[in-house]
Amino acid sequence: MTRHFKLAAPFPLLAMVVALAGCQMGPSVSGSFDRSLDVSGPIRLELSNVAGDVAIVGSADGKVHVHGDVRVAGFGFGSPQKRLDDILASPPIELKGATLRVGKEMARLHNISIAYSIELPREAEVSSSSVSGSQSVRNVRGPVQADSVSGSVRAQDIGRAARLSSTSGSVTAENCGDDVRATSVSGSVTVSNAKGDVSAHSVSGDVRVNNPGGRVDANSSSGSIEVRGANADVKGHSTSGSVTAQGNPSGNSYWELRTVSGSVHIAVPSSANFHFSAGAVSGQIRAQIPIVIEEQGKHSLRAHIGDGGGRVEVHTVSGTIELQGSESAALRPPA
């Protein structure tokens, strides 16, 4: 007896073969484009980028200049050269009224990396985001918002507020004319010469704030905190790292400095006036400037410096607390 068997097609393998039939494999290709646009008055830049560095700078000529260095991966659907030619002929740039959109066609940019260099009128507002690549924005009025998943973010000489974040990369802000909010999950955060309040946070990285114009909120789960030139409220919290605060906590200002595992170092001028409260579960409390002791225990101290005024409260579980004059040469966290 003859038996007939029906052979079933190996569907997963067949589907893969069909899919790969339209998939081009070969070397990557690259090229570049330049576009100049006339604009009148302030504009807003909205940029999205999958891969590639972004550099944005304000210029004085009142025009928009966009340069893009394009790289198309050799593995993908469609000819890499054809996709490159399409991008160079029609870059992802759109100007509608006072809004400039760059890189908004995300589906079209699959497996394509574009490094942007953009010049804008200085009176510009910027909103920029990228998945993989560093970002820098400088010399614009703002406000500025810049975010990166994997890459550093830097803002410099911004006239108004700045909001900066990176999941994996450092975040830096310099010379901002208003409030600054800077965050990183895995990377350091540095904010210098902000004229407004500063909020600086890192999950795994050091946080440094220099010469803030307003209040400071600095936090790190696994890293040190360093605030210098503070003359208003300061909140500095670290879970595993040292905390350093230098400035003048006079008037009605309030400094709250805390760490679980690390030392706390405070440096103030000899003319400072504030109330001081410190607690160290396992560590010493040392004062190297004249203080008036109000209450003292084995691991706690209450005192005032000068005529009082501001408040400084310090707590650490495992570490030393040290209070010294800012005129001292060495302003390092105690060992």
Secondary structure by P-SEA (a helix, b strand, c coil): cbbbbbbbcaaaaaaaaaaacccccccccccbbbbbbbbccbbbbbbbbcbbbbbbbcccccbbbbbbbbbbbccccccaaaaaaaaaacccccccccbbbccccccccccbbbbbbbbccccbbbbbbbcbbbbbbccccccbbbbbccbbbbbcccccbbbbbbccbbbbbcccccbbbbbbccbbbbbcccccbbbbbbccbbbbbcccccbbbbbbccbbbbbcccccbbbbbbccbbbbbbccccccbbbbbbbccbbbbbbbcccccbbbbbbbccbbbbbccbbbbccccccccccccccccbbbbbbbcbbbbbbbbcccccccccc
